[in-house]
């Protein structure tokens, strides 16, 4: 079962997965950003989890910043499902998952200390990079502001206001 956008549904079906219309036949629930979230999708996830389905998320972000302001993201839906289940979900596939970092590293054949994770969230992007032994660059153009970055226990190797500053701080420009 998917709580997510049409592009993710296409990715899953293109990968050979079948989406179930019955909670009792659902063995995995995937939760992602879903701007068409409704009661039926949430109830299916709840019933599937009660029947033993594993529940995974693409990310734990509560909101996603957009040009029109923040929109509700996967983490808020995960919180609802966790409250209904009375337990934590089974895992997160995307950031800050070390599995995601390792998959990316293997696909690019990169060495952790020679890899730069760039992102706008300390709790996902930067946390994943630090845990994976990679260098990190926090961009202050999205979810994290300068004060929150200063106050965080997890400090990136670089902090920039925009992506255009990266070549300069990396010594390439």
N, C-alpha and C positions, 0 to 999 in steps of 0.2 A: 504494500500500500504506500502511496506517495502523498505526502502533503508538500506540494511544491509547484513550481511554475511549469508551463508546457515544454520549455526547452529541456528541463531535467527529465520530464517524462519521455521525451524523444530519445535522450541519451540512454536511459534505462532500457527502453524497448529495443533500441538499436543494438544494445549490448546483449540482447537475448533474454532479458528478464520479462516476466509476465506480471502485469498488475492485476490483483484480485479484486473482485467485486463483493467478496464475502469475508467478513472478519475471521470466521472460523477456518478459512482456507489461506489466510495470510500468515506467512512465517517471518516476515521482516517488514517493519514500518520505517520509512525514511522521511525525516522532517527537514524541510528547507524553507526558504523564503517563499511565501504563498500569498500573493495579493488577492486571491480569490478564496481564501480560507473560509470555510463555512461549518455549520454544525455537523453535517453529514460526514465530512472528512475527519473531523475531530472525534466524532463518535465511533467511526470505523477504526481509527487508531486505538482508541480506548478499549473497544471490544476485542480487537486483535491482540493487544497486549495482555488482556485478561485471559485470553485463550492460549497464551504462551509465546506469542510473537516477540522477537527481539526488536528493540527500538533504537535507531541510530539517527544522528543529526548530521547535517553537512557543516554546521557551524553553531556556536553558542551565542552569537550576537543577538542582543535584545532588540536593537534597532539598527537600521541601515541608513546612513546619511544620503540624502539626495539633494538636488538643486532646489526642490520645493520643501525641504525639511525632512526630518527623520520619518521613516516608515517602520512598521513592526516587522521584525526579522524572526528567524527560526528559533532563537533562544526564548522568545516569549511564548511560542507555541510549545516548545520543549517544557517550559515551566508549567504550563497547563497540564500537559500529559503526565509529567512527573507527579504533580499534585493529585491527579486522578488515580495513578497507579500506586501512589504511596511509596515510590522508590525512584532512584535515579535511572536515567536511560542507560542503555548498554554501551554507548560510546559515541564518539564524534569522528567522522571520517576526515573532515577538513581541518583547517587551522583551529586549534593549536596541536593537532594530532602529530605525534612523532612519525607515525606511519605515512602521513602525507609528505613530511619532510624527507623521509627516506626514499619514498617512491620518486619524488622529484629529483633527488640527488642521484639515484641510480639511472634514471632516464637521461639525465644530462651528463652522467659520468663525471660529476664534480666532486671535489674534495671539500668537506665541511668548512674548514677555515678559509677556503678560497671562494666560498659562496656567500652572496649577500641576499638576505631576506629583506624586502622592502615592503612596508605596510603602514597603515594609519591607526592600528590598534595595538596597544601595549599588551593587552591580555590575550590576544590571539597571535597576531603576526610576529611581534617581537618575542613573546614567550616561546613560540615554536622554534624560532631561530636560535635563541639562547639555549634551549634544551637540546637542540640538535647539534650544538657546537659550531653554528654558523655565525657569520658577522651579520649585524642588523642595522637597518636604517629606518627610523621613524619619520614619517612625513606628516607634518602638522596641518594638512589640508583636508582632513576628514574627521574621524571619530575622536581623536585625542588632541586636547589643547596643551599648550606649553606648561601650564601649572600642573596639570595631571601627570604629564611626563616627568616633571621635576620631582613630584611627590611619590612616584612609583618605585617599588622595590626592584623592578626589572628595568635596567637601564640599557638602551640601545648603544651601539658603537657610534652611530651618527644620528643627529636630529636635524632635520631640514624643514623649511617652511613649504617648499614645493619640490617636485621631482626635478625641476630645472637646476636645482642646486647640487644634485648628486655628482655630476662630473667634477665640480670644483672640490667638494669635500673628499672625493676619492682620488684626487690628484690627477684627474684626466682632462681637466679643462681650465 
